[in-house]
Every structure is written in C-alpha cells, then in structure tokens.
Amino acid sequence: MYHLSDIKKFLRCDRLYCYGKGEENVFRPFLHSDENIIDLLKEYFGIGECFTGIRNDENDRFFSSRNDYEWFIRPRFVDGLLRLNVPLMHRVPEGYDLYFLYYGTQIRELDTVTLRATNKVMERLNVPVNRILLIYFNEEYTYHGKLDVQELFLVTDRFRDKAIISIVEDGDFDYDSLIRRMERYEIDEKAPVKSRTCRQNGLCEFYDRCFPEEEKTVADSILTLVSSRFKRQMYNDGRKLLKDADPSLIEGNRVQYAQIMASRNGGVFLDANALGKWLEKLEKRPISFIDFEWDRYLVPAYENMRPMDPLCFEFALYYIDEEGHMEHRTFVATGDCRKDFIEGLLMYLPSSGPILAYNAYGAECLRLKELSEMFPEYRERLEKLIERFVDLATPFNEGLVYDVNMEGNFTLKKLVDICSEYSYTDLDIYDGMEAVYSWRDIGKDNGVDEQKILSDLEEYCSLDAYGLFLVYRWLIKLMLESNKQKEEDL
C-alpha cells in the first residue's frame, strides 16, 4: 500500500523515496500553532456531529456512514494500492465539496498532485465531487483578546480566476503507472543526477550516499560557482576548478568574479578598496553584535498578532565599548515575551554605535519593524535601532570577499568555521530550527529538562552573536594583511 506522500516523494526524487522507505518520519511543523486546526475549522463551519476518519480505515467505513453525516473529517480512501485522506468533506445535494488546507495567507500555487490524485480516486469510487475548495488564513485578521475563527479563515473555490475543480479536471494524474514504476524501481539501476532538489531546504540527508565519490577535498571546485547554469557542463568538460571557468559560460556577476579570482590567487579574493570603505561604517565605538531567535505562529496566539507573525523569544548580544572592553548579554523567555524582548534590547544595547547582524535587513531589522507595529508605543525607539544596523553579510553577498573554503556557502556558520576554531557541531542545539523546536518543548510537561534547554538556547544564540565578532575581526585581519602586502610591494 502506498500513501500519496510516498508518490510525492518519488516524484521529487526517486532515490529520496527509496532510501527513506521503512523509516519512521517524525513530523515537526515549521509553523507554530497551539490550536488544533481541525477543531477551529469545525467551529468555523458550525460542524457538530460528524464522521471522523481513523488511521487505516477502509472504504467501507465511509460508504456505510455517508448518509448518516453531513460533514466528514479526514475520511480515508483506498484505490488499488493508493491510500489517501481528505481533510474535510461536505455532503451537498450535488455530491461532495472537498476542502483542503493551505498553510499560508496567499495561495501562490496549487498542489495539483494531491488535488488530481484525490479527484481521480473519488471518480473511481463513484463519489461525486461538486467543488474543490482551499481554506487559507486571512492576513488582515488581527488577534484581540479572543480568537475569532470567522475572521481567521478564508475559503475559495477559485485560483487565478478559474474554478479549482476545472483546473484539476483539465489534467490527468496516472498514479497507477507511478506506483508500478515505484514497485519496479531499484536504487542502482541508474546513476544519480544532481539537481536543485539535492540542496532544497538544506543538503539532502542522503546526499553522501548518492555521491560518495564527490571531490570533497577540492574547496574551489567549479561546482561551487554560484548562480551558474553551466557549472555542471564545465565540470564534465574537464574544467574542474573555479580558476578554469570558461569565460563564455559564466554569467559574470561580482560574486562569481570573486570566486574565480580567489581560486587563481591562492584561495582568497579581497576587493580591498571597497571593503575598506565598507569597514569605515564600523569605526565608531561602541560596536554591537547581535542575533535574534524567533518562532512563527500560524494561528495568532497573542494580542495584535496576525497569522504567520513571528514571536521573538531570544537574543544574544556582544558589544565592545569605547575602552575596547567586550560585554555579553542574553535574553530568553517563554510565552508572550515580546514586550520583555523589546525592553531587554533597549536596556542592554548601547545607546549609540553600529549594530551588526547577519542578513540584518531580512531578519533582525524586519523583526524590529514588526514589533514596532505590534507595540506602537516603542516605535520611535525601535526605528532608531533599525537605523543603526549594518549587515555583515554585505561584503560576501556583494563579492568584496571570498575564501574558497566557503565552497559557495555564504552562511554565518560556514564563515565561523573558516575563520575560527569554534564549531556549531559541538552544541546540543546547532541550528535555528532546532532552537525553535526545543523552545516549543518548554512548558509542555513532556519530561524535557527545561533548564538545560534554556542553557542550550543561550549557548547557541551566543555563538551566533560571537560569530559575528569573529567574522568582523577576520575581515579586519584580511585588510591589514592586504595593506601590509601593498607596503611591501612599494
């Protein structure tokens, strides 16, 4: 028996499906919700007594009950070797309306695999489908004191001015053929081919099994060339290193130039003039290095929150004062700690001087802007903080600096690995999503050591903040070495 999720995984990557067969996947949602979405939908639609599907239900259970209920919650259906469920079904005179949940505030694309497979199963089982509808979240809704489900959800049967049912019926989905391919497929019948799927949402957990012979020791491999459509072609043509790149096959942006020149210059490229001008922004003291951690709520839980809004629960700060002394401050809290978070920032951050963060304008500055909208009484002071931010990612994103050991990876973690002896792999909490999942465990009475989680969160976030200082210090070192070399050349 195959679930629809198996087919979708196979379509994404046949090897991903085969390697993952038999493994128990623990689903950890990206978005936070303290509410049961199905319970909220029952309230939204006024659903009382209803049919509720049970895991491993067979078709008979639905068919024997379909005249007894108007609403059906997660009914299960089986056709041949395919098993699937429908989140919500409503019996109407013309047949059934099928409802699917979209976890967002704007429907950007349709999951046509799910919709077409479900529609075909309904057709084969003689379950007449009247409409297919999507339930999504109202970005205009703001929480005030009590959750208003009538304002929280929006429902549509259209996508880009077309009825969803007509879009679904316009295309076929032959899941029988796919399942036959899945049954016949053997993992070694063909060599793996690299695609964007291999690195989508981070490196695939099976990457090393697919490409065990990859040249991992060559930091300046041509395969690390960013934004390149032709790097695989160049690699196959024998141009293995960045320095060997074919000028006619590169797009020629500044980062690619930096990568190629780093490979030609012994491993590091530095645009000393441009970097020097950028570093002038950071000459004033005190200078601060800060990192935030936040969770994102699908269903707003606190005052003035909207669907998908973030909740900042932690920051770590290092700052160097006018005398050159470094100070360290942290904040971490649970529940609705937004105002405490703001107060902590205003208390601990120096009243002047640049504030460094990595990808600051798409992360920390954006969080502060959102907080200023939730708490307008802090708006003026938060806006002044935003004006002081400097993005430490800029020298790397603009091609002012490149070290081949970055291997096309521009994350703060990679830079910290290159310029210091510190490593995130030594921490119990080692990345941002792990920090979020750990934070969610606090207060759930599930046997976790909450004090250890809080300590681990502080350690992780503090390394991010201290890592900013390490990278900043590394940039200064590169500048000093460059200036020294210029003097020697004279």
N, C-alpha and C positions, 0 to 999 in steps of 0.2 A: 504494500500500500504506500502511496506517495501523497504527501501533502503539497498544497500549492506552493508553500515556501521552498520545498525541495526543487520544484521546477524553476522557480525564480532564481534560486542559487545556481542551478545548472546553466540557465541562460546567461547569467552574469559570468560564470567561469566554470567549465566542466570539471576542472581539477579541484577547484574550491569545493564543489559539491562532493566529489569522490573522497577527498581527504577528510572531509568533515562528517562523512556518514558514520552513524553509530555514536557520535559524540553528543553528550547532553549539553545543550547550549543554555546558558543562564542569561536570560534577557534582562538587561539593565537599561531602562529608558533614558534617552538623552534629556528629555524634558521632565521636570518635576511636577507631580500632581499629588496632593494629599487627598484628593477626592476620587471616588470610583466613577469613571466617565459614564459607564452604563447606567448607574443609579441616577446620575444627573440627567441623562437622556430620557430615562423613564419619567422623571419629574417634568422635563421639558414637553414631552408628548402627552403627559397625563396618563401614562400606562399603569394600569392596576394589575389585575390578574393576567398573567401571560405565560407563554411557553418559554422555557429556558433550556437551551441545549446543554448536553453533558458530554464530556470527552469520550470519544469512540462511539458516539451514537451511530446507529444505522438508520437508513432512510425510513424504515417502518415507524419509528417513533414520531417523526414529523407527520407522516401521512395519516397515521391513526389519530392524530390530535389536531389536524389543521382546521377542522370545522368547529373545534371547541374554543379557539382563541382568535382574537383579532390581531394581537401583536406576538412576535416571535423574536426572542433574544438569542443570538448566536446559534441558530439551528445548524446542525451538521448534515452534510450531504455526501454521498458516495456515488461515483460513476466509474465503473470499471476499476481501475487501480488508483483513481484520483479521489482524495478526500479534501473537502474544504468546508468553511463555515461562512455564514453571512452575519455581519454584526447586528443588523436589525431588519426585520421584515414586517410589513403591514399588509394585512389582507384587506383588499378593496373590491368593489363589485367587478372591476375589470381584470382582477388577478392579484398580483402582489407588487407592492412598492418595495424596492431593495435600497437600504441605506448603508452607506459606507462612510467611515470617519476619516477626515483629512486633518492631520495634526499640524495645523498652521492657521494663519489668518488670511492668506491669499492663496488661491488654488492656481498654482503655476503650471502643473502638468497633471495628466491623468495616468493612473496606474492601469493601463489598458490590459496588461496581462491578467491581473486579478479580475477586472470587470468582464472581459471577454470570456475568460475561463468559467466564471460564475454564471454568466448568461447562458453559455452553452450547456453547462450541467443542468440548469433549470429547464432548458428546452428539451434535453434528452429525458428528463424525469417528468415531463409534462406538467411543470409548474409554470403557469403563465406569468410573465413579467410585464407589468404595466409601465413602471418608470424605474429608472436608476437615479438615485439622489446622493449628493455628498453633503455631509454635515461638517462644518468648519467653525472657526472661532471668530468672534466679532472683535476686530482690532479697535473699534471705537468704544467698547464697553470698559468702564472703569469700576472697580470694586469700591463700594461704600458701605461698610458695616456688615452687610449680609450679601451672600452670593445670589444674584438674580439670574437664574438659568434662562429665562425668556430673553434676556439681553445678551447672555453669554454666547449662545449658539446662533449660527445662520445656516439655512438649508437651501440648496439649489438643485435643480434638475438640468441645469444648463452649464456648458463650458464653451467660452468664446462664441456666444450667441447661437450655439447648436444644442439641441437636446442630447443629453449624455447617452440615452438609450439608442439614439440614431447613430452616434459616433461608434458605439460598441457594436451595433449590428452591421456597420459598414465594413468591419474587418473580422476575419475568422481567426480562431486560435486552436490549432490542431494539437491538443495536449496528448492525444493517443500516440502520435508519431514521436513526440518528445519523450514520452515515457518509454517507448520501445528503444529509442536511442540511449536513454539513461540505463536501461537494463543491459544493453549490449556493450556499453562503453567500458573500455579497460584503460586504466591510467597510463599505460606505457605504449598505447597504440600510436601515439604521435608525440612529437617533441613539443614542449610548451612554447608559446609565443608571448612575449612581453606585450602588455597593453596598459592603458591607464588604470585598468581595474586592479593591477598588481599593487598600485600605490594609492588607490582611492581610500580616503579616510585613514591614511596611515599605511605602512607597509603590511601586506597580507601576512598572516601568521604562517602560511605555508610557502612563503617566497623562497626560502633556502632549500626546501625540498624540490621545488620546480627547477631551480637554477643553482645546483650545488657546485658547478664548475665556474661560476662567475668570478671574474677577476676582482676579488675584494681588496687585494693589496695595492691596486693601482688607484690612487686617490684622484688623479687627473684623467680618468677615463673619459673618452668622448661622450660616453653615455650619461655623464653628469651635466652636460650642456643644457642649460635651462631654456625653456620656450623654443625648443628646436624640433621642427618636424622631420628633420633629415638625419638626426644623430645615429639612428639605427642603420640607415643606409651607409653613412660614412664609416661606421664600425665594420659593417660587412664588407666594405671596400678596402679594408686594411688600415683605415685611419683610426687607430685605437686610442690615441691621446688627444687631449684638447689642443695641444700645440700643433697637431697635424690637421686641424679642421680645414675643410675645403672652403675657401672664401666665397665661392659661388653658391654654397649650400647653407650658409648661415644667415640668419635674419639681421644680425648686426646691431643688436641693442647694446646698451652700455654694460650690462651685466655679462653678456656673452664675451664682449671685448675684455672685460676684467678677468674672466675665467681663462681665456686663451692666453692672455699676456702673463697671468700667474704661472701657467704651465711652461711658458717659454722663459720666464725669469727665475726659475728655480723654486717655484711653489707659492710665491706671494706677489700680488699686484697691489700697488698703492698709488692713488692719484693724490700726491702729497699736497698740491696747491688747494684742491677742492676740499680735502679732508681738513687741512689747516683752517680754512675759512669756517668750516662747519664746527670745528672744535672751539672756535672763538666764542660761540654761544655759551660755552660751559666754563668760561674763565672765572666767572663771578662765584664767590662763596657766600653762604653755604650752598652745597650742591647735594641734591637728594636722589635716591634710587629707590623706586617703589614698585610693588607688584600687588595686584588685586586677585582675589578668587571670588567667583560668584556662581550661583545656581540660576537656572532659568525655569520659571513657572509656566506650565501650560495653562493651568487654571489659576487665576489670581487668588491669592490667599489673604492678602493684607490691604489695608487702606490705600487708595489711589493707585493700585496696581492694575495693569491690563493683561490680557492673555499674552503669553510669551515674554513677559517682563522679567528682567534679571533681578536677583537679590544678592547684593554683595555681602559676604559673610566674613571676609578676612582680608587683611593687608599686612605686608611686611615692609619695613622702611629702614634703610640705612642712610645716614647723611653725614657729610663732612663739614664741620663748622669753620668759622673764619680762622681759627688757630690750627686747622688741619686735623683735629680730633674726629674720630668716627664714632657715631652713636647708632644704636639699634633699637627699634621699637616694633612691636607687633600688636595686632588686634585680631581676635577670632571670637565669634559668638554664634548663638543658635537662635532659631525663631525669627521674629520680625526685628532684626537688629540694624535696620537701615539707618535710623537716626543715630544710634550709638556708633555706627561705622563712620558717619559724617563727622560727628563730634570728635571721634578718635583722630581722624585725619586733621581736622582743624587744630586739635591740641598738639599733635606730635610733629606735623610738618613745620619746618622753619617758615617764618613769615615772608621770606624773600629767597631769591636764588632759583636757578633752574631745577626742574624736576624731571628725571629721566625714567622712562619706561620703554618697554619693547613693544613695537606696534601700538604706540601710545594712542594715536588718534582713532584707531578702530577698536580700542579696548578701554583702557583707563579713562581717557577723556570722554568717550561715549557713555561710560557708566556714570561719570560725574554729571554729564548733561541730563541723563535720565533721572538721576537723583534730584537734580535741581527742579525738574518738572514735577516730581512727586512731592517735594518739600520746598515750595517756593520761598519760604522764609530763609532758606540757605542759598538761594540762587545767586545773589551777588558775590558771596564769598567763594562759592564753588566755581563760578565763572572766572574769578581772578586766579584760582588754582589752575584751571584749564589753560589760561594764557601763558603760564609758566612752563608747561610741559614741553619736553624735547624728545623726539622719537629716536631711540638708539638704533633702531633698525634702518634708518635712513642711509647711513654710509654703505650698508651692504645692499639694500634694495636699489640704490642708485649707481652701483658699480664703482664706488670710490675705494673699496677694499675687497679683496678676495684672497682667500687661502685655499689651495687645492684640497686641503684636508676637510673643507666644508662639504665636498662631494655633492655640490648642488643643493645642499640643505641649509636653509637660512634661519633656522630656529635658534632661539636663545640657548637651548640645551646643547645644541651642536657647537655653538661658539664657546660655551663654558668648557666643554670637553677639550676644545682645541687650545684654549689659552690658559688653562689651569689644571690642577690635579684633582679638582672636585668632580664628582660623578653622581648623577641622579640615580644610577643603578644601586647605589649604597643605601638609598632611602626606602622605607616601607611604603610611603606614598611617593610616587615617582612621576606622575603627570597630572594635568589639570582635571581630567575626567575622573581619575582615581580619587583625587581630592574631593570632588563633588559627591561621588558615591559614598565615600567614607563619612562626609559631613551629614549626608542623609540618614546614616545609621544612628546618629546621636539622638537619644530620646525615644527610641523605638522599643526599648525593653526586650532586645533580642540577644542579650548576653555579650555584647561587644564591650571592650574596655574603653569607655568614653574618654577617660583622661589620656589614655595612650593615643587615641585618635586626635585629640586636640593637640597633643605634643607633636605628633607626626605631621599634622597640618602646618603647625608653626615652622617645623624644620624644613618642609618642602617649600613653602612660600618664602621663607627667609633665604633659601638657596637661590630662588629666582631673583630676589632683590639684590643679594650679594653678587650674583652672577652679572647683574648689570654693571656693578662697580668693576668686576674683573674684566669685562669686555671693554669698558671705558679706559681702564688702566692699560690694557693691551693696545688700544688704538693710540694712546699717547706714546707708548713704547715704540710702536711702529714709526710714528712721526719722528721721534728722537733719533732712531736709527737711520731714517731717511735723511734727516738734516746732517747727521754726522757723516754719512757717506758723501753728501754733497760737498761738505767742507774738505773732506779728504781728496775728492776729485779735483778741487781747486788747487 
